[in-house]
Structure formats: C-alpha cells, structure tokens
Amino acid sequence: MRVFKGHGRGSQDEAHDTRTPASLSHDQMIGAERAGARSARGGLRASVEAWCQQVDLAPDLASDIGSRRWFRGLATLVGLGAVAFAFWPDFSAVEAATFTPLEERVRDEFRSQTIAPLALGGDSGRHMGASPLVRPLASVPERPRIDLVSTLGRGDSLSRMLGRAGVGALDVAEVENLIEGTLPPSEIESGTQFDITLGQRPGPRSPRVLESLSFRARFDLDLSVERGEGDTQGPLRLVRHPIHVDATPLRIRGKVGSSLYRSARAAGAPVAAIQAYLRAIDKYISLDSDIGSDDEFDMILAYKRSAKGDRKLGDLLYAGIAHGGKKRLQLLRWGEDGQMLAADTAGKAREVPIGAPVAGRVTSNYGMRRHPILGYKRMHAGIDYGARHGTPIHAVAAGRVSFSGRHGGHGNYVRLEHSGGLATGYGHMSRIAVKRGERVKAGEVIGYVGSTGLSTGPHLHLEAYRGGRTINPAGLKILASPQLDKRERAAFETRLQNLLTLEPGAALADIAPPPDAEADTVREIDRLAPQQVG
C-alpha cells in the first residue's frame, strides 16, 4: 500500500516537479526537452506571424507609390518572382523514331511511289528519258475564246486597263470612242469590274479580237460593247441596258432610350447617317440635357435601290425629335448648299449670335482700362483678339460696308452695317479686302490682322454699335433675314409633308421589276456559275 501511495504521490507531484535534473529519470528528462522544443517552436511561429501582420509584406502597389511601404512590397514581388524563376522547369528534347539512312536508289524508289502537288512542281513519279518516238511541237493550239474579269484600279485609266487585259490598241480606241458618247471614261469609278471576252487571233503574233465588253456605268445603267452575232471582224457597237431604280427615301424612327446612338444603330441606321443626324440637331438643342429617354428620333435618308438588288445610301434629308407625340424639332435639307433648316424658323427673321471674327484669343474686354500707349485710364469701347500678323478677319454677320480705309487710332478700319440698326467695326488691320458699298456675307474675309494705328502688337479690335453708339460686342445678337421667301417657303412645306408621309423601313423592300422587263430565260445550270458584280 505504501508503494501505491508513494506512486500516487509521485504522479500527483509530477506536474509540479521541482527536483533537479540529476534526481529525474531518463524518460522524464526527454519529455521535458520535447515540451520545451514544442513551446519554443510555437513561440517562434507566433512571433513570425505577428511580425508579418505588423510589417505588411504585400501592400497594394497602386497606392503610396514611392513610399517605404511601397518599396517593401516591390521587394516582396521581386523576391517571389526570383523564386518562381528559380523553379522554372527544364525542357529536354523528346526522342523520336530513329532516322534510318537511305541509299540514293532506295530514296528514289520511295519518291517514285509518292504524289507531289502540282503547286510544288509535281516532280514525283518515275522520270524517263525521251524516246525516238517523242517529237517536239511546232506550235501549240490556243483556246478559241477567253473570258476574263478586269478591275479598274484607283488612278488607272480605261485604256491602260484594257491593254493589260490583252485588248488590241485599235479595239481600245474604238471602245473609248463609243463609251465617251454616254459617259466620259474619266468618270468611271475605281473598282468597277469589266467582263471581257476575247476571241481568236487573226494572225500568229496579233492581239486577240475583242468580242464583247460589259460593265456597270452608273447605278441605273449597264453598258456593253459587242460585235455582230458571228461577225468577228465587224465593227463594235454600244448597247445600253437601263436598270430600274427606285429612289424612295429611307425613314428610320425609334425611341431614344438610354443612348440615342445605340438606339439608332439598333434600328438599322448607318454610322455615317447617325453622325450627320447628331451634328444637325446639336446646333438647335443640347444632346446632353434636352433629349429624354422617352423622346423619339426620326431621320430620313436619301436611298436608292435597283432591280439588281443593289442599294445606295445618300445624304441626310430630314432630322426630327418628338416628345409625347408632338414634333419638337424638324430640320430639312434645303438649297444648293444643302443646309439643314428648321421648319418653324426657316421663313421668319431671327436673332442669331455673332461668330468669332478671327482665330485668336481675347486679350482685352470691353470697359475701362489703362491705355497701353497713352498711359491713362479711358474707355475701351471694344474687344481685342490677339492673333498672328496676316490672320484672316471674317465678318461676324452679313451686312454692307459703310467705311473702308484709314480711321485715326483704329488704323486700317472697316465698318459693316447690319439689320436692326446694328453695326460692327474692325480696326488695326494690316490689309483691307473689301471696298465701301460692297455687301458681304457672314464669315466672308474682309481683311487681315495687323498693328496699324495706336497698337502695341498685331491684334484685331472689334467694336459694335447700336444707333451710332458703342455697345459691348460680347453676346451680341443680330437680326438675320428670313432664310426662305414666300415662294420657297411653300415648296419647303410641300417637301416636308411628302417626306413625313413615308413609312419607316418601306424603302428596304425589294422593288418589283418593270412591266416591260423580259422574262428570265437563264438556265438552272448557269445560275450555279460565279456571278460578277458590276
């Protein structure tokens, strides 16, 4: 019992053992060492993890660039990259089948039993020398007819193109004379394809005879040059083949949605047409703030379709914006210059802001200032635009020249009288381009920048007058005359109403052939042949 009690006491005191290592058993000493090693490893691991959390070895390299923390992250990146490259795998050659050397005789035997493509020379098979039965040909028979397609390149001429195709000089001259009566050869568009048929040669070294030539001359016309049936020596004649063309404009309409551009593209509008539409309406409304997602866009384009299935897109004819079913903006292309005119203001006088008279920057505004030459304060009755010597000066609005010449401190000076009792003056010109009594248009060049009169350098001095007194030119609006007179206004309204009666997408349908069109007699086997686009 004492032994067991003693043993029990030893087990109880083992956790609080204070004996020296000399009094411990061997197993107790090994267990203590292992426990100490585990605690040391655990402490080291904890300290390393705490250090990594504190140091932040992998910071965000997109922030605090150039700082000490950023360079520490860069060092981590470089170190990890170096380790990755150190473990880069090595590639060794994979052994394939052992090459067996062949004798020349065996190699030729292998090659004689192969089939090499003709594109690579077709030099396979057995080669044999010519026997006495082989005789050289004195001449090789030619094909009686050659059909080919030739394309007119950019900067090329009809005569050079036909010459390269093998047409004789006499036939080329005759073809040009025949075509010139309908269409000048220089007006044939580049990229036009010509279907050419050449017949037999009249002599051994003569060019082939031109039997026929056809091409697309215009969108509505095909031309062909032919000889008589079975007559290879007769004269050439020109045959016109008109093409039925429908010129109904194409109307595209839809809701603006989240993006006017994307909605118009989804509706089938070409990119060029959308760009022209946006440029047109941007002069009257703001594309950012004046158009809502529920508004409707409406554009009408010049459009042609032929009986051959070809389509040709033209200019923008109409641009509109509707809100709640009501027309908010209507623009119609009108006049020889093709301006987009607003339907509600085309026949009315309107105030328009003046444009910039010169390509330059404002160096001095309207108001009191110290004169740079006289040295004292006085009223600066205009706006100065700094620009290079000789820069063109444009009229800010249409008007009549009431003064042109030297004018005191203004130097070379021009004054324009506009409608509504307004006038503008242009000073310090180097050279004047208009005379007194002339009428000028808005934007027309009236002179050139200089430094005449009381001036310290080349610039333009712009003044504005109302009732003979100077006013601030900034933000000045001038009453413009109506863009259309009464007769043009009626034609304008008629054209607008005709376009608005079009149905969206109606021009995309195929057109019916004309009543006098001949029946299609092309054989089914010929339909499978490649067709050349004119």
MODA-V940579 format. One record per run of one state. SS is the DSSP state (H for helix, E for strand, - for the rest). FROM is the first residue (numbers start at 1). TO is the last residue. If there is no record, write none. Layout:
SS,FROM,TO
SS,FROM,TO
This chain:
-,1,1
H,2,13
-,14,20
H,21,23
-,24,25
H,26,55
-,56,67
H,68,86
-,87,103
H,104,112
-,113,117
H,118,120
-,121,145
E,146,151
-,152,157
H,158,164
-,165,168
H,169,180
-,181,184
H,185,187
-,188,192
E,193,201
-,202,207
E,208,218
-,219,220
E,221,226
-,227,236
E,237,242
-,243,244
E,245,246
-,247,249
E,250,255
-,256,259
H,260,266
-,267,270
H,271,282
-,283,295
E,296,306
-,307,310
E,311,323
-,324,325
E,326,334
-,335,338
E,339,342
-,343,349
E,350,353
-,354,360
E,361,364
-,365,366
E,367,370
-,371,376
E,377,380
-,381,382
E,383,386
-,387,391
E,392,394
-,395,398
E,399,406
-,407,407
H,408,410
-,411,411
E,412,417
-,418,418
H,419,421
E,422,432
-,433,438
E,439,440
-,441,444
E,445,450
-,451,458
E,459,466
-,467,468
E,469,471
-,472,476
E,477,480
-,481,485
H,486,500
-,501,505
H,506,508
-,509,523
H,524,527
-,528,534
